[in-house]
Amino acid sequence: MPQYQVVKGARDIFPDEIVRWHYVEGVVHRLALLYGYSEIRTPVFEYTELFQRSIGATTDIVGKEMFSFLPDPQGRSITLRPEMTAGVMRAVLQKNLLSTAPVHKLFYLSELFRKERPQAGRQRQFSQFGAELLGVSSPAAVAEVITFMMQVFETLGIRGLKLRINTLGDSSDRARYREVLRDYLTPFYDRLDLASRERFEKNPLRILDSKNPDMQEIIAGAPRLHDSLSSEAVADFEKVRFYLDSRRIAYDIDYRLVRGLDYYCHTAFEVTSPELGAQDAIGGGGRYDGLAKELGSSGEVPASGFAAGMERVLITMEKQGLFAALSPPGPKVYVVAQQQGLLDHAMQVAYRLRSEGISTEVDLAGRSMKAQMRDANRMRACFALFIGEDEVVSGAYALKNLVTADQTSQSLDAVIELINQYSGKEPES
Ligand code: AMP
């Protein structure tokens, strides 16, 4: 075994796999354009306080999953981003972007870092694609975000996903519910695990997020947040459902689906995949009208967004056989030097073809013709272009179509025209 291994919880992505990434990324880019979202890229690290403030100190992410370090002894702690929303909001506020237009629609494809215990579908470095819709928050806005996400999954051909939605109401609904929940939990206090006891005072809603099997029975009997909602919040949720119904997006209402942080409000959603086992969430999101204020903004920035896990999308697609037809593109032409001494000429020809926009491979190792032909076939090149002494003198090159085995001898200009015709591309005038 080699001395150095990839870091636990991280993965290398090799060329045979990268085509799948490009394919999914291509669909995300295309649909983002259709929905009017522009790409944003933020740094992989932020000051640690940003995440403490936005994600919340009582969450697992901030409590134990962040990769934080001091860039220098006097420096402020910085953290590899565990999610994108905080960084995007920070960037938008810092640039005062909303002063240029009241609504900003942003999407991203990014690497994230969480110090979780690695397992199938759970890594320490992973990728998400997602979108943030800033400056407007309404049933229509969150319905658009959900529709965008579901259309990505649908376009990729993924089957069997389950969308669950819930409403968290507004902050006064939740304040009311916190009291109701505490009253319910008080008789069970002795049976609560340590994490839940910590949350009991600060944020009892997060107890409902607990994955601890011992907590499930208690959680199952808890009163529903839904029963503490104001009529406005109920109407808001009904409107979201109306939009999803009219777009024929199937969903279940899951009254237990909560995002335990205060700046989340109204609609929350999550999508699970049947192919993923224990870590079955493939994407999720919600409305987070309170985040900007939490980050010190003087005005409110109403917002909603989603994030989907790239690796989990890829696992699901692989299991559903959706990549069968995808393979890395081979070069169009393999330039075969018949003798080692002709490599310089072969390279010249290769550069000429490339300058005409034709993807071209040439054997830089100066191997035998047989080895070069083997290589050309392995790479699934469409053509072999032979360089022999005669070709160099006459300027007429033998071009073999490796699919049909047809062979012809032509000037380089004619060869280029032929190859371009084969690709369905008009020869350049
Ligand atoms: P979250 O920000 O936790 O709501 O995550 C959004 C999506 O990112 C999830 O639905 C997963 O698909 C994916 N995800 C979250 N954590 C991980 C992880 N550690 N490894 C791989 N994917 C993840």
Residues whose N, C-alpha, C, O or C-beta is under 5 A from the ligand:
A	BS01	AMP	E83 R114 E116 G121 R122 Q123 F126 A281 I282 G283 G284 A307 A308 G309 R312
